[in-house]
């Protein structure tokens, strides 16, 4: 009986072999209603017909030759179809269901054909039992091979996605630049994931000045990358702004934070992808078949939207692709948000710092100055470097350069507090070492006010005082690099070589350590000397030795041009050919000497009778300077100041008058006791002198030295009178 069944099945297979394609078509018609996704993709539909034909042929071969089912191999088209299902994210269960339905239909067709070959129903029944058993063994065996191919392809895809994720993590967010981060996302995702990637950021996100409202839905195309040269799929050029229609999917994604997988069916491209018929036709010609729309969100804020397109890649996007895109975009969103917050903080700190620095150069009798401030590169952040030029009494001037440790808003704010403190201490005419001692106390108090999470406040500072009368420069350093001094050359010319000198300056500890002394260094400067004060950002570089930088600095200053502005530019070009890694504050000053004819001094005995002689001396000096109209006021001021020095001070006593942009009267005595204003009562004989001085002058004050003190008072020159005080 077994031989008869085998022979009958072989005959049945031979009879049906010419009808293989017809049988395959019938099977596909049956599957069409059960598995419609087979016909959604033209490539899969064509492959399914070939795969079904190979399955029918393989099954007929089994019936005709009666080999073991385990020895047969799954058709190549079936394995390829399994791989394509895996690439498209179609569950393998649907494919297996198709196999069961297909083979059941084939068995039914063959069962209907059997009575045409024999009338022996017992043979037919036995043959059908054998055919059904063989059919299900074949389905199980081929399904195992197809599932293995499907899983192998899934594993390969997962591995590829893992590699893409790792590569994207390495490449995305390498800088604190939102535009660059968007470009890195687009570049990484077009290598093995999408054919076109566009990144749109809300213009309000990129607006560092904060001029746009969060409700503004204007987007800027910050990056786009395509597998085709020139991104012909996109009508919007990189850098251009645009808006999407109301109720469009991109705006809905921005509002809700939900991603979208959109497949192009029958060539119908949505309007937010192709706003015109011509563009829709162009995308159709390119073969656009699927789009991913993923919003950029970070910390609850909408930043923009990213779109992924496929047209050359045959496989459309699936749900796994959407999850991968969401993961990549979320990584980029965090980096873009960091860049946005950093840019906002940097611009705020930079604006704060620039408002705290001198806004314009002030003409001064003692020095001519020029300055530069350069913030560090964008990744480094704004630091706390500062410079200042402070007018002092007696035609003197203070030159200041400092550097707060740290970066960001805190460093800029600390810089502002220290600059204000320096100006306040300078206003009471402290010596450089005393001023730095008081500033050290200020920094220590700031450290006590810090919260535990903040870094400890520290700073360096160089404070110098130049006197154009004596040409004496007095300076002290708190951990700061000393200045470079260039004395003038005797050779004439716009770029005559000067002599570079490095004064021996005692560098004290940085501000904030406390308990350690500072020392004032003094030296005389020839008229026309050049002082270059700077922070360490000008000479410190990881790729260059400090000694090399100092040599470049000296070389640039040796042939410095007359213009201090050009000198600053030359120094920066020589030492900082690229953007600095650290903040740089540079202050260049050329010293002047006051005309000796505009300085008059008189030594006075410690005798009240000397007051009359002091008034006469002042009157004669004013007459020589052509300022007779100030005689009455000046004599009264001199009388009061000299009287105080003789009555309450110590010998020696000296009167000095200085003519510059103002008229200054100074009285020196060896006592350290400073006078102060007080309210005199009705019957008091004294106590009104300094009140009169304060009312008659623009400014007055006291400055102390190791030899004693100076009481000074300044008067404005008459209208239209400008002193030729310089030389």
Secondary structure, DSSP 8 states (H G I E B T S, - for coil): -HHHHHHHHHHHHHHHHTTHHHHHHHHHHHHHHH-GGGGTSHHHHHHHHHHHHHHHHHHHHHHHH---GGG----HHHHHHHHHHHHTT--HHHHHHHHHHHHHHHHHHHHHHHTTT---HHHHHHHHHHHHHHHHHHHHHHHHHHHHHHHHHHHHHHHHHHHHHHHHHHHTT-SS-HHHHHHHHHHHHTTTT-SEEEEEEEHHHH-TT--S-TT---EEEEEEEESSTT-TT-SS-TT-EE---TT-HHHHHHHH---EEEE--TT---TTT--SHHHHHHHHHHT--EEEEEEEEETTEEEEEEEEEESSSSS---HHHHHHHHHHHHHHHHHHHHHHHHHHHHHHHHHHHHHHS-SS----SSEEEEEEEE---TTT---EEEEEEEE-GGG-EEEEEEEESS-SHHHHHHHHHHHHHHHHHHHTT--HHHHHHHHHHHHHHHHHHS-TTS----EEEEEEEEETTTTEEEEEEES----EEEE--SS-STT---EEE-----EE--BTS-S-----EEEE--TT-EEEEE-GGGT-BTTB-HHHHHHHHHHHHHT--S-HHHHHHHHHHHH-SS--SS-EEEEEEEE----GGGEEEEEE-SSTTHHHHHHHHHHHHHHHTT-GGGHHHHHHHHHHHHHHHHHHS-S-EEEEEEESSEEEEEEEES-----------TT-SSS-HHHHHHHHSSEEEEEEETTEEEEEEEEE--TT-------
